Amino acid sequence: MTSRIPRDSRLRLVRPRPLDAVPRATDQRRPRRPAPRPPEGTPAPSELAKMARTQLADAARVARWADAALRPGRARAADGRATLSDATAEQAAAELGLTPAQVRADWDTARLAGLIEVHGDSARPGWRLRAWNRDDSAVLRGWVALFDAWSLAHPEPAAGEPAAVAEVVSAMPQVLSFLQLSAGPVPVAQLLDLLEARVTELRTERCEVPYGPRPEPVEPDEPPRAADTPLAPLLDWALHALASVGALTCGAGQATLTPLGNWAVWVKLEQICVAAQSPAGNIEASAEDMLRGCAQLRPNAARAEYRAWLAARPVGSAVTELIGAARGEDALLRGLAFDALRLVGAPAEPEVRAVLDEPTLRPYALLWLAEHDGTDPEDAYEILTREEATWLWVDTAAAVADHGEAPMLVRHLESAVQATVPALLDEVRAVGHPRTVQVLVALAAAHPDPALAKAVRRAAFQVHTGGS
């Protein structure tokens, strides 16, 4: 008589897989947009990377000093604001033959370019510094990060009204686009006319342009308004800030994009074009709806959709929205949200790190951070504890159960870190995932082995009733 005692079925140990295991719908292949060609005369990527290395040489020097002199890679920062402490700045100045002010300036540049990553009151070398001499794309991405942060790289005018400064920062992309399309020197006076027109458009969109009779002059004791702030000094500040990061040159009343600046603006314009051609039409959707739309796409098509969606939004709000979607009940969306965050890269790190205390998101955040630090995705799972890996196994199983097919759920057993089914069931029951019962019931219904299915059903009942 065949024994009905559950067999100790061995599970083949393989590396856990992300949610790509969920089957996608049919091929859904779309005509690919031809790879865009940069403007004629644009240097080759290797030449652009050489220019970027020259531009960031001082910042890289300070970053390397910090890595070597402050091992194990933890440089103290003041007040948690990413600025060097006085003692560290003076030490670096003495050893590098610089002034403390120069060290601080180079430190800030290195931080903006991702050569240094600051966490609270400590810092460590960024992955771009590790790849500095061998990866041209890492160098160019570092310079583009600095270019994107141009308004932080050069102090704004002390007398600048904050709202007016914000308007100028918002209007400068159009000014830069005009410079790029002009393909040569442009008089600053012409740029000022363009800036004033764009700022007027921004104010009109917010219904802030006064109509009718002009108001009475502002009294001396009233705070200045953005509309009363002359834009010429702010344009001068913006141009010099962009020049300080190597994006353009100013002189003789004219401004000209450098080869690096011309290439970077072209890249930004291409991103806008990609966003306008959102492959699956999800560009206007919320993060949750966009991710649901991507759930039936193959990985490459989904990544193209993520890029289009991200390119159409400020990075900060996009990251916040994706993490909000990851907090929902749908485990598939959780995995897809972190896939999209991988395309964001360094700007997403603070918010990803902030969710490490949330049990629902912790395994995903740990894997994201490990890959961001340069760990091979195949090896990233090794940083998870046994409990975290088990929790992620249940969460992935929930995604497969909700969106996949029964055979996929059965094959998902192979990705468990436990060597036997009984051990897996014991740890699944202990981990406390809210979808444990549903996952076990679905697995029992899908598995062709009657004895194993019975053991899984028994485990589901025990979780449901709180028994043992």
VMD Tcl script that draws the C-alpha trace (Angstrom):
set ca {
  {0.00 0.00 0.00}
  {1.41 3.37 -1.01}
  {2.34 5.53 1.93}
  {0.50 8.84 2.17}
  {3.25 10.39 4.24}
  {4.52 13.50 2.38}
  {7.74 12.69 0.59}
  {10.85 14.70 1.35}
  {11.04 15.91 -2.26}
  {14.33 17.57 -3.02}
  {14.18 20.97 -4.67}
  {16.78 21.71 -7.28}
  {18.75 24.71 -6.04}
  {18.89 27.50 -8.61}
  {19.36 31.22 -8.21}
  {16.13 33.01 -7.40}
  {14.67 34.90 -10.31}
  {12.95 38.28 -10.40}
  {9.42 38.81 -11.61}
  {10.50 38.34 -15.21}
  {9.39 34.76 -14.55}
  {5.79 35.91 -14.99}
  {4.81 35.09 -18.57}
  {4.31 37.95 -20.95}
  {1.60 38.13 -23.54}
  {2.28 37.47 -27.17}
  {5.32 38.87 -28.83}
  {3.80 42.34 -29.31}
  {6.68 43.35 -31.46}
  {6.59 46.88 -32.75}
  {8.62 48.56 -35.42}
  {11.75 49.84 -33.79}
  {12.60 53.49 -34.11}
  {15.96 53.78 -35.88}
  {18.78 54.68 -33.54}
  {19.11 58.48 -33.72}
  {22.33 59.94 -35.01}
  {23.89 62.87 -33.16}
  {24.33 66.19 -35.00}
  {27.03 66.29 -37.64}
  {30.36 67.19 -36.12}
  {29.61 65.66 -32.73}
  {32.77 63.96 -31.43}
  {32.81 60.21 -30.94}
  {31.78 58.93 -27.49}
  {35.40 58.19 -26.62}
  {36.35 61.80 -27.38}
  {33.38 63.12 -25.40}
  {34.40 60.91 -22.47}
  {37.93 62.28 -22.67}
  {36.52 65.83 -22.44}
  {34.35 64.82 -19.49}
  {37.33 63.27 -17.69}
  {39.25 66.52 -18.18}
  {36.31 68.56 -16.89}
  {35.95 66.34 -13.81}
  {39.64 65.65 -13.20}
  {39.86 67.78 -10.03}
  {36.67 66.26 -8.63}
  {37.93 62.75 -9.35}
  {41.23 63.59 -7.66}
  {39.49 64.63 -4.44}
  {37.21 61.58 -4.60}
  {40.20 59.26 -4.95}
  {41.95 61.00 -2.08}
  {38.91 60.45 0.11}
  {38.75 56.80 -0.90}
  {42.43 56.21 -0.09}
  {42.93 58.48 2.93}
  {39.66 57.88 4.74}
  {39.31 54.13 4.45}
  {37.26 52.06 5.04}
  {35.58 54.52 2.70}
  {33.78 56.63 5.26}
  {34.52 60.37 5.12}
  {32.87 62.46 7.76}
  {30.43 65.12 6.56}
  {29.15 68.07 8.57}
  {25.58 68.23 9.85}
  {24.49 65.43 7.51}
  {24.47 67.93 4.63}
  {27.13 66.25 2.50}
  {29.71 68.98 3.13}
  {33.16 68.01 4.36}
  {34.05 68.64 7.97}
  {36.62 71.36 8.57}
  {39.24 68.84 9.69}
  {38.79 66.64 6.61}
  {38.85 69.63 4.24}
  {42.06 70.93 5.81}
  {43.67 67.49 5.68}
  {42.80 67.11 1.99}
  {44.03 70.63 1.22}
  {47.38 69.96 2.88}
  {47.91 66.63 1.12}
  {46.71 67.76 -2.33}
  {48.28 71.20 -2.35}
  {44.94 72.99 -2.54}
  {43.03 75.45 -0.40}
  {40.14 74.18 1.74}
  {37.77 76.20 -0.47}
  {39.05 74.39 -3.58}
  {38.69 71.04 -1.85}
  {35.09 71.83 -0.90}
  {34.28 72.96 -4.45}
  {35.78 69.80 -5.95}
  {34.00 67.68 -3.34}
  {30.66 69.23 -4.28}
  {31.35 68.60 -7.97}
  {32.27 64.98 -7.24}
  {29.08 64.54 -5.26}
  {26.89 66.02 -8.03}
  {28.62 63.82 -10.63}
  {28.11 60.65 -8.58}
  {31.81 60.10 -7.90}
  {31.00 60.29 -4.20}
  {27.82 59.07 -2.56}
  {26.81 60.64 0.74}
  {24.59 58.88 3.26}
  {23.78 60.86 6.37}
  {27.07 61.96 7.95}
  {29.29 59.58 5.97}
  {30.37 59.14 2.38}
  {31.77 56.45 0.12}
  {33.15 56.26 -3.44}
  {30.48 56.03 -6.11}
  {30.45 53.24 -8.68}
  {31.38 55.76 -11.37}
  {34.69 56.39 -9.64}
  {35.39 52.65 -9.70}
  {34.67 52.56 -13.43}
  {36.36 55.87 -14.21}
  {39.29 54.62 -16.27}
  {37.58 51.76 -18.10}
  {33.98 52.80 -18.79}
  {33.36 55.80 -21.05}
  {29.59 55.55 -20.55}
  {30.00 55.83 -16.77}
  {32.12 58.96 -17.24}
  {29.58 60.54 -19.58}
  {26.69 59.69 -17.29}
  {28.58 61.30 -14.44}
  {29.10 64.47 -16.44}
  {25.45 64.54 -17.52}
  {24.46 64.24 -13.84}
  {26.58 67.32 -13.16}
  {25.06 69.08 -16.18}
  {21.56 68.34 -14.88}
  {22.56 69.90 -11.54}
  {24.08 73.06 -13.04}
  {21.96 75.33 -10.85}
  {23.58 73.78 -7.75}
  {27.13 73.97 -9.09}
  {27.41 77.77 -8.99}
  {25.98 80.00 -6.22}
  {22.93 81.94 -7.31}
  {22.91 85.74 -6.92}
  {22.50 86.72 -3.28}
  {19.85 89.27 -4.24}
  {17.96 86.85 -6.48}
  {14.30 86.45 -5.59}
  {13.74 82.67 -5.09}
  {10.64 82.49 -7.29}
  {12.41 84.30 -10.12}
  {15.43 81.99 -9.79}
  {13.11 78.98 -10.03}
  {11.48 80.44 -13.13}
  {14.84 80.94 -14.82}
  {15.89 77.36 -13.99}
  {12.61 76.11 -15.50}
  {13.08 78.24 -18.62}
  {16.72 77.39 -19.33}
  {16.02 74.12 -21.20}
  {14.39 76.16 -23.95}
  {17.35 78.53 -24.00}
  {19.75 75.60 -24.24}
  {17.67 74.03 -27.02}
  {17.90 77.28 -28.97}
  {21.66 77.30 -28.50}
  {21.88 73.71 -29.69}
  {19.74 74.32 -32.77}
  {21.70 77.51 -33.59}
  {24.92 75.44 -33.86}
  {27.11 78.43 -33.11}
  {27.57 81.57 -31.01}
  {24.36 83.38 -30.01}
  {24.27 86.96 -28.66}
  {23.38 87.06 -24.98}
  {20.84 89.81 -25.75}
  {18.97 87.38 -27.99}
  {19.03 84.74 -25.26}
  {17.66 87.30 -22.80}
  {14.71 88.02 -25.12}
  {14.03 84.29 -25.35}
  {14.32 83.85 -21.57}
  {11.92 86.72 -20.89}
  {9.41 85.29 -23.36}
  {9.60 81.85 -21.79}
  {9.26 83.18 -18.24}
  {6.21 85.16 -19.37}
  {4.74 81.94 -20.73}
  {5.35 80.19 -17.42}
  {3.64 82.98 -15.51}
  {0.73 82.98 -17.94}
  {0.28 79.25 -17.44}
  {-0.01 79.95 -13.72}
  {-2.26 82.94 -14.34}
  {0.25 85.22 -12.66}
  {0.55 87.87 -15.37}
  {-1.39 90.96 -14.25}
  {-4.03 92.29 -16.61}
  {-5.46 95.77 -16.65}
  {-3.82 98.79 -14.97}
  {-0.39 98.25 -13.45}
  {-0.40 98.07 -9.65}
  {1.10 100.77 -7.52}
  {4.90 100.60 -7.00}
  {6.01 98.23 -4.30}
  {6.71 99.90 -1.00}
  {10.34 99.69 0.16}
  {9.47 97.45 3.11}
  {7.55 94.91 0.99}
  {9.40 91.79 -0.19}
  {10.30 91.80 -3.88}
  {8.13 89.81 -6.27}
  {9.35 87.55 -9.06}
  {7.69 89.80 -11.64}
  {9.73 92.76 -10.39}
  {13.07 90.95 -10.60}
  {15.19 91.80 -13.66}
  {16.15 88.67 -15.56}
  {19.46 89.86 -17.05}
  {21.50 89.18 -13.87}
  {19.84 85.78 -13.51}
  {20.62 84.89 -17.12}
  {24.22 85.91 -16.49}
  {24.27 83.62 -13.43}
  {22.76 80.72 -15.39}
  {25.24 81.06 -18.25}
  {28.22 81.21 -15.89}
  {26.87 78.21 -13.93}
  {26.58 76.22 -17.15}
  {30.06 77.35 -18.13}
  {31.40 76.18 -14.76}
  {30.25 72.61 -15.52}
  {31.69 72.72 -19.04}
  {28.42 72.98 -20.98}
  {29.08 76.29 -22.71}
  {31.48 79.20 -23.07}
  {30.73 82.89 -22.63}
  {32.62 85.83 -24.05}
  {32.25 89.03 -26.06}
  {28.52 89.15 -25.35}
  {27.94 85.70 -26.85}
  {27.36 82.16 -25.62}
  {28.32 78.93 -27.38}
  {27.69 75.34 -26.39}
  {30.79 73.20 -25.96}
  {30.87 69.83 -27.74}
  {29.87 68.21 -24.46}
  {27.04 70.67 -23.92}
  {25.83 70.31 -27.51}
  {25.77 66.53 -27.16}
  {24.01 66.63 -23.78}
  {21.26 68.95 -25.01}
  {20.78 66.74 -28.06}
  {20.43 63.71 -25.75}
  {17.79 65.54 -23.72}
  {15.86 66.47 -26.86}
  {15.98 62.84 -27.97}
  {14.57 61.78 -24.62}
  {11.66 64.15 -25.15}
  {11.09 62.62 -28.59}
  {11.08 59.14 -27.05}
  {8.59 60.31 -24.45}
  {6.36 61.74 -27.16}
  {6.42 58.35 -28.91}
  {5.57 56.28 -25.85}
  {5.45 52.76 -27.36}
  {2.34 51.53 -25.59}
  {0.67 54.86 -24.93}
  {1.13 54.94 -21.15}
  {3.03 58.22 -20.95}
  {0.08 60.13 -19.44}
  {-0.90 57.35 -17.04}
  {-0.20 57.16 -13.33}
  {2.67 54.95 -12.22}
  {0.29 52.15 -11.22}
  {-1.61 52.23 -14.51}
  {1.62 52.46 -16.48}
  {3.02 49.42 -14.70}
  {-0.19 47.48 -15.31}
  {0.11 48.36 -18.98}
  {3.69 47.07 -18.97}
  {2.79 43.80 -17.23}
  {1.88 42.20 -20.56}
  {4.95 43.48 -22.42}
  {8.19 41.64 -22.91}
  {11.08 42.98 -20.78}
  {12.70 45.10 -23.52}
  {9.38 46.65 -24.54}
  {8.55 47.32 -20.88}
  {11.89 49.05 -20.35}
  {11.25 51.27 -23.36}
  {7.91 52.21 -21.82}
  {9.55 52.95 -18.46}
  {12.07 55.23 -20.17}
  {9.36 57.14 -22.00}
  {7.29 57.53 -18.83}
  {10.31 58.68 -16.80}
  {11.50 61.11 -19.47}
  {8.18 62.94 -19.30}
  {8.39 63.62 -15.54}
  {10.66 65.24 -12.97}
  {12.83 62.51 -11.47}
  {11.79 63.19 -7.87}
  {8.06 62.93 -8.43}
  {8.48 59.90 -10.70}
  {10.45 58.01 -8.04}
  {7.90 58.88 -5.35}
  {5.06 57.70 -7.58}
  {6.79 54.41 -8.43}
  {7.48 53.64 -4.78}
  {3.86 54.47 -3.99}
  {2.78 51.93 -6.59}
  {5.17 49.37 -5.10}
  {3.41 49.73 -1.74}
  {0.16 48.43 -3.20}
  {-1.24 44.91 -2.87}
  {-0.23 43.69 -6.34}
  {3.11 41.92 -6.02}
  {3.71 42.03 -9.77}
  {3.54 45.83 -9.76}
  {5.99 45.83 -6.86}
  {8.59 44.01 -8.91}
  {7.92 46.09 -12.02}
  {8.19 49.33 -10.03}
  {11.69 48.43 -8.90}
  {12.58 47.41 -12.45}
  {11.60 50.92 -13.52}
  {13.60 52.42 -10.64}
  {16.70 50.61 -11.95}
  {16.51 52.87 -15.00}
  {16.46 55.95 -12.76}
  {19.74 55.02 -11.09}
  {21.46 57.21 -8.51}
  {18.70 59.87 -8.13}
  {16.41 57.14 -6.79}
  {18.83 55.91 -4.13}
  {17.71 58.13 -1.20}
  {14.06 57.12 -1.53}
  {14.92 53.46 -2.10}
  {17.13 53.50 0.98}
  {14.33 55.14 2.96}
  {12.02 52.12 2.50}
  {14.45 49.57 3.97}
  {12.41 49.57 7.18}
  {9.22 48.57 5.34}
  {8.99 44.75 5.33}
  {6.98 44.72 2.11}
  {9.63 46.62 0.17}
  {12.83 45.71 2.02}
  {13.92 42.71 -0.13}
  {13.33 44.66 -3.32}
  {15.18 47.69 -1.96}
  {18.13 45.57 -0.83}
  {18.46 43.99 -4.27}
  {18.17 47.41 -5.96}
  {20.88 48.88 -3.75}
  {23.19 45.91 -4.26}
  {22.89 46.15 -8.04}
  {23.31 49.92 -7.85}
  {26.57 49.37 -5.97}
  {27.83 47.17 -8.79}
  {26.89 43.69 -7.61}
  {26.03 41.31 -10.43}
  {22.23 40.82 -10.51}
  {22.78 37.05 -10.36}
  {24.71 37.44 -7.10}
  {22.62 40.21 -5.53}
  {20.24 37.70 -3.90}
  {23.05 36.50 -1.67}
  {22.75 39.66 0.45}
  {19.25 38.68 1.58}
  {18.77 36.86 4.84}
  {16.96 33.53 4.79}
  {13.77 35.21 6.01}
  {14.00 38.01 3.42}
  {14.60 35.51 0.62}
  {11.60 33.45 1.77}
  {9.41 36.54 1.95}
  {10.45 37.48 -1.58}
  {9.73 33.93 -2.75}
  {6.17 34.18 -1.42}
  {5.70 37.65 -2.91}
  {6.90 36.47 -6.32}
  {4.67 33.41 -6.04}
  {1.74 35.73 -5.36}
  {2.54 37.63 -8.56}
  {2.71 34.37 -10.53}
  {-0.53 33.12 -8.98}
  {-2.33 36.37 -9.86}
  {-0.93 36.92 -13.33}
  {0.74 33.71 -14.49}
  {-0.15 30.11 -15.22}
  {-0.17 27.00 -13.04}
  {2.98 25.43 -14.58}
  {4.91 28.62 -13.83}
  {3.87 28.43 -10.19}
  {5.06 24.82 -9.99}
  {8.39 25.75 -11.56}
  {8.69 28.60 -9.07}
  {9.43 25.92 -6.46}
  {12.86 25.57 -8.03}
  {13.84 29.07 -6.98}
  {13.30 28.46 -3.26}
  {16.40 28.67 -1.09}
  {15.24 25.74 1.04}
  {16.45 22.29 0.02}
  {13.21 20.41 0.78}
  {9.50 21.06 0.55}
  {8.90 20.54 4.29}
  {11.64 23.07 5.10}
  {10.15 25.52 2.62}
  {6.67 25.15 4.11}
  {7.98 25.62 7.66}
  {9.77 28.83 6.75}
  {6.94 30.13 4.56}
  {4.55 29.73 7.49}
  {6.98 31.52 9.80}
  {7.72 34.49 7.54}
  {4.24 35.97 7.90}
  {3.57 37.15 4.34}
  {-0.07 38.33 4.05}
  {-0.60 36.29 0.87}
  {0.79 33.03 2.29}
  {-2.55 31.18 2.41}
  {-3.54 32.16 -1.15}
  {-0.11 31.21 -2.49}
  {-0.13 27.80 -0.82}
  {-3.68 27.04 -1.95}
  {-2.78 27.98 -5.53}
  {0.40 25.89 -5.39}
  {-1.50 22.88 -4.02}
  {-4.06 23.17 -6.81}
  {-1.36 23.43 -9.48}
  {1.09 20.73 -8.36}
  {0.72 17.33 -10.04}
  {2.16 15.36 -7.09}
  {-0.82 14.39 -4.89}
  {1.26 13.84 -1.76}
  {3.08 17.12 -2.09}
  {-0.17 18.95 -2.90}
  {-1.73 17.49 0.25}
  {1.20 18.71 2.37}
  {0.90 22.17 0.89}
  {-2.86 22.27 1.52}
  {-2.26 21.20 5.11}
  {0.26 24.02 5.52}
  {-2.23 26.50 4.05}
  {-4.89 25.33 6.53}
  {-2.47 25.66 9.44}
  {-1.60 29.23 8.44}
  {-5.28 30.05 8.04}
  {-6.25 28.66 11.45}
  {-3.10 29.69 13.25}
  {-2.31 26.05 14.05}
  {0.98 24.19 13.83}
}
mol new
graphics top color blue
foreach p $ca { graphics top sphere $p radius 0.5 }
foreach p [lrange $ca 0 end-1] q [lrange $ca 1 end] { graphics top cylinder $p $q radius 0.2 }
display resetview
